[in-house]
Amino acid sequence: MNWLTNYVRPKLQALVRPKDVPDNLWRKCPTCGHMIFHRDLEKALNVCQHCGHHMRLSVKKRLEMLFDDGKYTRIELPKAAEDPLKFKDQKRYTDRLKDTRAKTGETDAIVVAHGKMGGLAVVIAAFNFDFQGGSMGVAVGEGIVAAAELAVLQDAPLIVIPASGGARMQEGILSLMQMARTTVAVDKVKEKRLPYVVLLTDPTTGGVSASFAMLGDIAIAEPGCVIGFAGARVIESTIREKLPEGFQKAEYLLDHGMIDMVVPRKDLRATVVRTLSLLRNKAPAGDLVALPVETPDFDPESAARM
């Protein structure tokens, strides 16, 4: 009886007992509704294989996708005042920062790194949307300034990848001041005649789009990403008119001359590498060939008649 109770019964129960399945094995596409296995989604760079919808990509995965062999060096960003206004709504701002830092493992909403793309030295400043919606506060402004200064120091192109809902309300006017600071920082890069490329991702809105995000020498966007200042519903309620279909989407902005290219994520790295190689290639396109110089024969009689 003990053998049946202690050995056979647990074996049978293990066979019929429902097994716990982790919740993160499948992702549902927000556009077409298809369920996608997480490994297939990772291989496709978070792009739906059924409808092509570009889901958000983590800042770490994005940097690995862009840099040669996924290798890059992050820089330590200048420290900024964490709660300059002593802000509190339903929760203290300092507590929100602690919770978000524990969740994301990042100190703020921007990562600055440098490395090689196609053999060319580049500096990339990428937003982390998981950190309070990629909102731009003083720390993010410091990050953009540091990235611009590093690009000038290394004589390298600057690439910025915004993914933000705009300015960070908990920092008030100080967050709005970053619009001017980042614009000046980008101008310093342009004064050195270095390429400034912006990779627009979903979403790029608010004060970010009203400053450095739309100042790129070349503006490249991912398909379907939202780019604008105010939200579509806010605009409709203000002007009391129905907005066009696809308003503020990357394809709409491309048709109206606001951006230069809409590039699928799988082709993004190759496109940026090709663009930078054209802008930074200082060598001649081919071998220089010396052409013979022909000197006409001198005729004294013809010269006398002239």
VMD Tcl script that draws the C-alpha trace (Angstrom):
set ca {
  {0.00 0.00 0.00}
  {2.87 2.34 0.83}
  {4.44 1.64 -2.58}
  {1.19 2.56 -4.34}
  {0.72 5.67 -2.21}
  {4.26 6.95 -2.13}
  {5.42 6.08 -5.64}
  {2.69 5.20 -8.13}
  {0.18 7.89 -7.17}
  {2.68 10.82 -7.39}
  {3.79 9.58 -10.81}
  {0.22 9.48 -12.08}
  {-0.58 12.88 -10.59}
  {2.50 14.37 -12.26}
  {1.28 13.13 -15.64}
  {-2.21 14.60 -15.41}
  {-1.48 17.74 -13.36}
  {-1.73 20.92 -15.48}
  {1.65 22.54 -15.95}
  {2.27 26.23 -15.36}
  {3.04 28.08 -18.60}
  {4.94 31.39 -18.33}
  {2.94 34.41 -19.46}
  {5.75 35.88 -21.55}
  {6.15 33.05 -24.08}
  {3.66 34.60 -26.51}
  {3.09 38.18 -27.64}
  {-0.06 39.46 -29.26}
  {0.36 41.83 -32.18}
  {-1.61 45.01 -31.38}
  {-2.45 45.52 -35.06}
  {-3.51 42.13 -36.46}
  {-4.07 40.25 -33.21}
  {-1.89 37.25 -34.09}
  {-0.08 35.46 -31.26}
  {3.68 35.25 -31.89}
  {6.12 32.99 -30.09}
  {8.69 35.08 -28.23}
  {11.71 33.48 -29.91}
  {10.28 34.06 -33.38}
  {9.57 37.66 -32.41}
  {13.14 38.18 -31.21}
  {14.54 36.80 -34.47}
  {12.31 39.23 -36.38}
  {13.54 42.19 -34.27}
  {10.09 42.63 -32.71}
  {8.38 42.95 -36.08}
  {5.13 41.04 -36.63}
  {5.62 38.37 -39.29}
  {1.96 38.55 -40.31}
  {1.27 42.27 -40.81}
  {4.71 43.91 -40.51}
  {3.79 45.98 -37.47}
  {6.92 47.31 -35.75}
  {6.65 46.79 -32.01}
  {8.86 48.71 -29.63}
  {12.42 47.46 -29.31}
  {14.45 47.71 -26.11}
  {17.33 50.15 -26.12}
  {19.85 47.35 -25.54}
  {18.59 45.30 -28.50}
  {18.55 48.38 -30.70}
  {22.17 49.24 -29.96}
  {23.25 45.64 -30.55}
  {21.38 45.72 -33.86}
  {23.14 48.87 -35.08}
  {26.76 48.54 -33.94}
  {29.25 46.23 -35.66}
  {29.05 42.77 -34.06}
  {26.77 44.29 -31.42}
  {29.79 45.75 -29.61}
  {29.76 49.26 -28.18}
  {30.99 51.29 -25.23}
  {28.59 53.21 -23.03}
  {29.67 56.48 -21.45}
  {28.85 57.67 -17.97}
  {26.47 60.61 -18.17}
  {26.76 63.76 -16.04}
  {24.73 63.66 -12.85}
  {21.66 65.91 -12.75}
  {19.44 67.10 -9.93}
  {16.93 64.31 -9.33}
  {14.00 66.31 -7.96}
  {14.69 70.02 -8.46}
  {11.05 71.05 -7.89}
  {10.29 68.63 -5.01}
  {7.37 67.41 -7.13}
  {4.59 65.25 -5.75}
  {1.27 64.15 -7.21}
  {-0.17 60.78 -6.21}
  {3.40 59.75 -5.51}
  {6.66 61.55 -4.85}
  {8.84 62.03 -7.91}
  {11.86 60.58 -6.10}
  {9.88 57.41 -5.40}
  {8.86 57.16 -9.05}
  {12.51 57.43 -10.07}
  {13.53 54.69 -7.62}
  {10.81 52.36 -8.87}
  {11.62 52.95 -12.54}
  {15.36 52.51 -11.97}
  {14.76 49.24 -10.18}
  {12.50 48.06 -13.00}
  {14.72 49.07 -15.94}
  {18.20 48.97 -14.43}
  {18.92 52.39 -15.97}
  {19.50 55.72 -14.25}
  {17.38 57.68 -16.71}
  {15.67 57.59 -20.10}
  {18.72 57.88 -22.36}
  {21.77 55.76 -23.18}
  {24.83 57.21 -24.94}
  {27.30 54.83 -26.57}
  {30.07 54.93 -29.15}
  {31.52 52.29 -31.44}
  {31.73 51.31 -35.11}
  {29.09 51.04 -37.80}
  {30.39 49.65 -41.06}
  {33.88 50.42 -39.79}
  {33.04 54.09 -39.19}
  {33.20 55.59 -35.71}
  {29.77 56.81 -34.57}
  {28.13 58.13 -31.42}
  {24.56 57.04 -30.66}
  {22.14 58.53 -28.13}
  {19.15 56.21 -27.75}
  {16.00 56.77 -25.69}
  {14.59 54.12 -23.37}
  {10.79 54.30 -23.60}
  {10.44 51.92 -20.63}
  {11.86 54.66 -18.40}
  {8.83 56.88 -17.75}
  {7.81 56.88 -21.39}
  {11.19 58.20 -22.52}
  {10.25 61.61 -21.15}
  {12.89 64.32 -21.45}
  {14.11 65.85 -18.22}
  {17.36 67.49 -17.21}
  {19.23 64.17 -17.23}
  {18.14 63.44 -20.80}
  {19.23 66.93 -21.85}
  {22.63 66.28 -20.26}
  {22.83 63.04 -22.21}
  {22.18 64.71 -25.57}
  {24.74 67.40 -24.80}
  {27.31 64.78 -23.76}
  {26.66 62.79 -26.95}
  {27.14 65.90 -29.11}
  {30.37 66.82 -27.35}
  {31.68 63.27 -27.75}
  {30.86 63.29 -31.46}
  {32.80 66.52 -31.92}
  {35.71 65.16 -29.88}
  {35.86 61.92 -31.88}
  {35.13 63.61 -35.22}
  {32.28 61.13 -35.61}
  {28.67 61.30 -36.87}
  {25.97 61.68 -34.24}
  {22.92 59.41 -34.37}
  {19.97 60.09 -32.08}
  {17.14 57.58 -31.65}
  {14.17 59.25 -29.94}
  {11.31 57.27 -28.41}
  {9.53 59.71 -26.17}
  {6.22 61.16 -25.12}
  {7.82 64.59 -24.69}
  {9.00 66.67 -21.75}
  {8.88 65.29 -18.21}
  {6.14 67.10 -16.34}
  {7.67 66.45 -12.91}
  {10.54 68.79 -13.81}
  {8.36 71.60 -15.15}
  {10.08 74.48 -16.91}
  {13.48 72.82 -16.42}
  {12.42 70.01 -18.74}
  {11.24 72.53 -21.36}
  {14.63 74.26 -21.21}
  {16.19 71.06 -22.55}
  {14.61 71.82 -25.92}
  {16.89 74.82 -26.31}
  {19.93 73.06 -24.81}
  {19.68 70.06 -27.12}
  {19.16 72.29 -30.16}
  {22.36 74.20 -29.35}
  {24.22 70.92 -28.84}
  {23.11 69.65 -32.27}
  {24.19 72.95 -33.86}
  {27.72 72.39 -32.52}
  {27.85 69.07 -34.33}
  {26.69 70.69 -37.55}
  {29.23 73.51 -37.20}
  {31.96 70.86 -37.35}
  {30.35 69.58 -40.57}
  {29.63 66.20 -39.01}
  {26.55 64.22 -40.09}
  {23.61 64.32 -37.70}
  {21.17 61.48 -38.33}
  {17.87 60.95 -36.51}
  {16.20 57.51 -36.42}
  {12.58 58.23 -35.55}
  {10.79 55.46 -33.67}
  {7.39 55.04 -32.06}
  {6.52 57.42 -30.53}
  {8.37 60.68 -31.16}
  {6.14 63.41 -29.78}
  {5.99 66.54 -27.63}
  {9.04 68.64 -26.87}
  {11.37 66.00 -28.32}
  {9.86 66.32 -31.79}
  {9.76 70.11 -31.36}
  {13.53 70.28 -30.88}
  {16.42 68.01 -31.82}
  {14.33 65.13 -33.23}
  {13.33 67.07 -36.36}
  {16.67 68.79 -36.98}
  {18.54 65.87 -38.50}
  {20.51 66.26 -41.70}
  {18.81 62.99 -42.59}
  {15.59 61.85 -40.92}
  {14.84 58.12 -41.12}
  {11.69 56.62 -39.60}
  {10.47 53.12 -38.92}
  {7.21 52.09 -40.62}
  {4.04 53.11 -38.83}
  {5.67 55.07 -36.03}
  {3.85 58.09 -34.60}
  {5.65 61.41 -35.09}
  {4.15 64.71 -34.02}
  {3.77 67.31 -31.32}
  {0.30 67.14 -29.78}
  {-1.84 64.02 -29.88}
  {-4.32 63.50 -32.70}
  {-7.34 63.67 -30.39}
  {-6.10 66.93 -28.88}
  {-5.70 68.45 -32.34}
  {-9.15 67.28 -33.45}
  {-10.81 68.73 -30.36}
  {-8.95 72.02 -30.87}
  {-9.58 72.61 -34.57}
  {-12.91 70.71 -34.53}
  {-12.09 68.89 -37.75}
  {-11.48 65.28 -38.69}
  {-7.80 64.61 -39.35}
  {-6.65 62.76 -42.52}
  {-6.19 59.01 -42.41}
  {-2.76 58.05 -41.05}
  {-2.11 61.56 -39.77}
  {1.20 61.75 -37.81}
  {2.31 58.36 -39.10}
  {5.74 58.00 -40.70}
  {4.33 57.30 -44.17}
  {2.14 60.42 -44.04}
  {5.10 62.58 -43.05}
  {7.19 61.09 -45.86}
  {4.53 61.94 -48.43}
  {4.45 65.53 -47.14}
  {8.23 66.05 -47.14}
  {8.76 66.05 -43.37}
  {11.18 63.10 -43.31}
  {13.57 61.57 -45.83}
  {13.03 57.82 -45.60}
  {10.82 55.14 -44.09}
  {12.96 52.04 -43.64}
  {11.95 48.62 -42.23}
  {13.86 47.63 -39.12}
  {15.67 44.75 -40.82}
  {17.15 47.18 -43.38}
  {17.84 50.01 -40.94}
  {21.46 49.25 -40.14}
  {22.45 48.73 -43.79}
  {20.72 51.97 -44.77}
  {22.46 54.01 -42.08}
  {25.86 52.47 -42.86}
  {25.44 53.22 -46.57}
  {24.31 56.79 -45.83}
  {27.21 57.51 -43.48}
  {29.74 56.00 -45.89}
  {28.52 58.38 -48.59}
  {28.69 61.39 -46.28}
  {32.03 60.53 -44.68}
  {33.93 59.02 -47.61}
  {36.80 61.46 -48.12}
  {38.64 59.29 -50.61}
  {37.98 59.47 -54.37}
  {35.43 57.06 -55.78}
  {38.06 55.41 -58.00}
  {41.74 55.46 -58.94}
  {43.03 58.78 -60.24}
  {44.35 58.57 -63.79}
  {46.81 61.16 -65.05}
  {45.71 62.53 -68.42}
  {48.42 63.47 -70.97}
  {48.65 67.19 -71.68}
  {49.00 68.01 -75.40}
  {50.85 71.22 -76.35}
  {50.14 72.59 -79.83}
  {53.07 73.14 -82.20}
  {54.27 76.78 -82.39}
  {53.97 78.37 -85.86}
  {55.88 81.71 -86.12}
  {54.06 82.79 -89.35}
  {50.61 82.24 -87.74}
  {51.74 84.18 -84.69}
  {52.96 87.09 -86.87}
  {49.64 87.30 -88.72}
  {47.76 87.48 -85.37}
}
mol new
graphics top color blue
foreach p $ca { graphics top sphere $p radius 0.5 }
foreach p [lrange $ca 0 end-1] q [lrange $ca 1 end] { graphics top cylinder $p $q radius 0.2 }
display resetview
